Amino acid sequence: SSYEYVVTLLCQALRFDDAGKVARRALKRFGSSPGSAAMFVAVARAAALSGDFAAVAAAAKRARKLLDEEQQNNWDMSWGSGGGSDAVGSGGKRGADKEAGPARTRSLEVFQSHRRGELMAELKEVEAFAKKATSVDLAALWSRTVAFEDSLGSQQPQASVGVSAALLRSRLCESFGMSAESKVAKQAGSAFAAAIKGPASLERPRKKKRTGGEPSEGQDGRLDLRALFPLSGDGGDAAAKPLHLEVCSGDGEWLCGQALLAPAACWVACELRFDRAARCLQRFALRGLARPDANAGVIAGDASDALTRRLLPASCSHLFVNHPEPPHQTDLETAISSSAPASEAGAQGGGEESTQKKGKGKDKGKGKGKGKGKKG
């Protein structure tokens, strides 16, 4: 619903107090729905990163209660007529055709069950973090977070290449909760300026008169992701550490796990949707990857645009794409049957669902899929 989107945007900017008010207003006006618990989990997560642990406890308590109610009511596609609320304004899959048949209903039940499990796991993680009552300094992590688009998805003109430090800094302030006039914002701007290598165009540049001084935030060039990370443990150059980029990272679960398991490499999540990119950043912070010496970063924007127009060529050691497996809308039983040959599945399912049977992978960073690495 629109309320859920507003809460997501407010939590993305760490405005958890305002987000909590909107969530409570939605609950009072429409009653509980399958999306209600997610709003309060988002509020708890944003409050945890902001250090307001009383707000974490209140939001987590409300989220648990809503998840328990949802489980008891067993909401599915018939929500609104089967024990839930008759409120209008439930979009997405909840607003789908109620007469789509048992296959779609069953698909939605599987989806909702999976979503509840993920919300509960995330809630436990936030509560465990809050128990430690440890504040998070996001300064270093913000300096490893870049947005090549604004939150509405509009890019620079397609003919342009490169990026400026001032633009990267302003987009962090617009979308991810960084204060524009803070010392942290200046620190991030300086980090971006130092990581931008010229020229932006790959064509042979004209000779220019050399100038001294520090890198300018207005200078256009290509971003070297490796320069955003700290020096290696032995005092060597950060560029000597391999940098791995995951395309379509979702909420960042897979990349976060890899960063914790392989600290000798730098890991960057690239996600088109800003809400998911924000959850990547928040997940990294909750798991201890916001430290100045940590090895995780985030790109918010289109991967193709980033790789071809914004990033320094050959700055990534490997690219990873973990193929998603969306919920099946029809022929669910055929799709999950591992014993049927591909030809049989095609004859039974006919079409798109049967081709996904072998695609075991994660759903936008939320599963344990197999990643395919490619040198770049």
Salt bridges, closest charged atoms under 4 A:
GLU4 OE2 - ARG94 NH2 2.77
ASP18 OD2 - ARG15 NH2 3.01
GLU70 OE2 - ARG115 NH2 2.24
GLU70 OE2 - ARG116 NH1 3.44
GLU109 OE1 - ARG106 NH1 3.68
GLU118 OE2 - HIS114 NE2 3.26
GLU118 OE1 - LYS366 NZ 3.99
GLU122 OE2 - ARG45 NH1 1.89
GLU125 OE2 - ARG287 NE 2.48
GLU127 OE1 - ARG64 NH2 2.80
GLU217 OE2 - ARG169 NH1 3.60
ASP224 OD1 - ARG226 NE 3.04
GLU246 OE2 - LYS362 NZ 3.27
ASP251 OD1 - ARG279 NE 3.02
ASP251 OD2 - LYS366 NZ 3.83
ASP275 OD2 - ARG273 NH2 2.62
ASP293 OD1 - ARG291 NE 2.93
ASP305 OD2 - ARG310 NE 2.94
GLU325 OE2 - HIS328 NE2 3.89
